[in-house]
Amino acid sequence: MNELPWIEIISAVVVLAGGGGIAGLLAARRRRRHQEDDGGRAPQAGTGTATAPRPVETAEPETAEPGAAAPEAAAPAPAEPEVAPAPTVETPAPTAGRLVRLRDRLARSGSPLGARLLSVLSRDSLTEDDWDEIEEELLLADVGAGPTTELLDALRTKVRVLGVREPAAVRDLLRSELVALLDPGMDRALRTEPTTAEDGTHLPAVTLVVGVNGTGKTTTVGKLARVLVADGRSVVLGAADTFRAAAADQLTTWGNRVGVPTVRSDREGADPASVAFEAVARGRDDKADVVLVDTAGRLQNKAGLMDELGKIVRVASKVAAPSEVLLVLDATTGQNGLSQARVFAEVAGVTGIVLTKLDGTAKGGIVVQVQRELGVPVKLVGLGEGPDDLAPFEVEEFVDGILG
Ligand SMILES: Nc1nc2c(ncn2[C@@H]2O[C@H](COP(=O)(O)OP(=O)(O)OP(=O)(O)O)[C@@H](O)[C@H]2O)c(=O)[nH]1
């Protein structure tokens, strides 16, 4: 008898058995990863309210059609019975003192505003070359031409008049000048207080988060939800970035981790204004304190951007008008970020800036320039990819961070 068919049959059985094993293994690993993503770091189990999102006006419902097979069901039988992961809710780090905890990251970014400036300023006698060097460092750090001249003039005068040279005194001098440049008097509080309409209806505070793609908007909305939850506020998320389908998933994951519901549409390209409206309505019905709305900001021209953001504001305002429009800027993009900022400020009536990725740049001076150019305060800074790496901006803590 020909042995070949038997070898083929045996091989096929081995492959099938092995494949099933691998499929089971992958399914188990996928489940484990899912559990980790959803709350692996959760210190306690759930008082969470992570609810299934409601479909929005123009959107497909999130849940599968009745009778439709769920994607998992079509996969080979898993090695162990499917157990829905227990909802776990994390406790975000408290917001007070976050910048103090994170400020090492500013120093570690090697900001030229820090060590190098201090070393020049401490030289025995400062020559014109030394002042040029200081100017160059400030410009390289994206402080901007106007503020750099201002800072240099103030430093020159004080160094001459006071004759300071000792490192500690020079540091104090530089510190106070940088603090002054950052305008500590600006109101940086987030307007997140709900209000009551004349007819007694509860109205959540609405925060719209805008900016070009990739700056960290979705991440910021997720982190901001954690900031608010840590401060004892109830939050609803609105995934109005309907351009990128994964953005809604990303936001839902952020929300689930802290027990915050996300209103979304799974249909790519669904009307963002409609999602925003539903999210604000959900916030009103749930009596939430704050609704955070993520947007796409991916439009190619100013007119299109104006149309989209204008419509989101108009439609959301049928329930409650946004009290904050936060512009997310990537600190590593320097001047480029600044020109984007100007367009958004014109189009969207920005009330605050979130500067992300300050952990990865020596260009911390962009904070000065952005505030000056737009006349809008930096309210939050992103200092890493961790869930609690977003801090309320505090001028003195920030300056201490960049001075190292
Ligand atoms: N190092 C660092 N990375 C950050 C920070 N904030 C966001 N990121 C990262 O930036 C990347 C882009 O973030 P997203 O939130 O997806 O950006 P987005 O603006 O929503 O992008 P689109 O949805 O494509 O418009 C992600 O890898 C984030 O982890 C930060 O403060 N520091």
The ligand as an SDF file (V2000), in Angstrom:
LIG
                    3D

 32 34  0  0  0  0  0  0  0  0999 V2000
    5.4680   61.3020   24.7280 N   0  0  0  0  0  0  0  0  0  0  0  0
    4.2030   61.7190   24.6850 C   0  0  0  0  0  0  0  0  0  0  0  0
    3.3460   61.1840   23.7950 N   0  0  0  0  0  0  0  0  0  0  0  0
    2.0700   61.6310   23.7640 C   0  0  0  0  0  0  0  0  0  0  0  0
    1.6190   62.6530   24.6340 C   0  0  0  0  0  0  0  0  0  0  0  0
    0.3030   62.8890   24.3430 N   0  0  0  0  0  0  0  0  0  0  0  0
   -0.0290   62.0480   23.3360 C   0  0  0  0  0  0  0  0  0  0  0  0
    1.0250   61.2930   22.9750 N   0  0  0  0  0  0  0  0  0  0  0  0
    1.0920   60.2720   21.9260 C   0  0  0  0  0  0  0  0  0  0  0  0
    0.7970   60.8570   20.6630 O   0  0  0  0  0  0  0  0  0  0  0  0
    0.2340   59.8940   19.7880 C   0  0  0  0  0  0  0  0  0  0  0  0
   -0.9800   60.4640   19.0760 C   0  0  0  0  0  0  0  0  0  0  0  0
   -2.0170   60.6240   20.0050 O   0  0  0  0  0  0  0  0  0  0  0  0
   -3.5640   60.6180   19.6190 P   0  0  0  0  0  0  0  0  0  0  0  0
   -4.3080   60.9540   20.8710 O   0  0  0  0  0  0  0  0  0  0  0  0
   -3.9730   59.4060   18.8880 O   0  0  0  0  0  0  0  0  0  0  0  0
   -3.6150   61.8510   18.6070 O   0  0  0  0  0  0  0  0  0  0  0  0
   -4.8970   62.5250   17.9100 P   0  0  0  0  0  0  0  0  0  0  0  0
   -4.6140   63.9880   17.8340 O   0  0  0  0  0  0  0  0  0  0  0  0
   -6.1550   62.1360   18.5670 O   0  0  0  0  0  0  0  0  0  0  0  0
   -4.8060   61.8960   16.4710 O   0  0  0  0  0  0  0  0  0  0  0  0
   -5.9960   61.6360   15.4200 P   0  0  0  0  0  0  0  0  0  0  0  0
   -7.0670   60.8580   16.1120 O   0  0  0  0  0  0  0  0  0  0  0  0
   -5.3040   60.8720   14.3440 O   0  0  0  0  0  0  0  0  0  0  0  0
   -6.4790   62.9820   15.0010 O   0  0  0  0  0  0  0  0  0  0  0  0
   -0.0580   58.6850   20.6630 C   0  0  0  0  0  0  0  0  0  0  0  0
    0.9520   57.7300   20.4660 O   0  0  0  0  0  0  0  0  0  0  0  0
    0.0200   59.2240   22.0790 C   0  0  0  0  0  0  0  0  0  0  0  0
    0.3960   58.2460   23.0300 O   0  0  0  0  0  0  0  0  0  0  0  0
    2.5700   63.2200   25.5730 C   0  0  0  0  0  0  0  0  0  0  0  0
    2.2830   64.1240   26.3380 O   0  0  0  0  0  0  0  0  0  0  0  0
    3.8370   62.7040   25.5410 N   0  0  0  0  0  0  0  0  0  0  0  0
  1  2  1  0
  2  3  2  0
  2 32  1  0
  3  4  1  0
  4  5  2  0
  4  8  1  0
  5  6  1  0
  5 30  1  0
  6  7  2  0
  7  8  1  0
  8  9  1  0
  9 10  1  0
  9 28  1  0
 10 11  1  0
 11 12  1  0
 11 26  1  0
 12 13  1  0
 13 14  1  0
 14 15  2  0
 14 16  1  0
 14 17  1  0
 17 18  1  0
 18 19  2  0
 18 20  1  0
 18 21  1  0
 21 22  1  0
 22 23  2  0
 22 24  1  0
 22 25  1  0
 26 27  1  0
 26 28  1  0
 28 29  1  0
 30 31  2  0
 30 32  1  0
M  END
$$$$
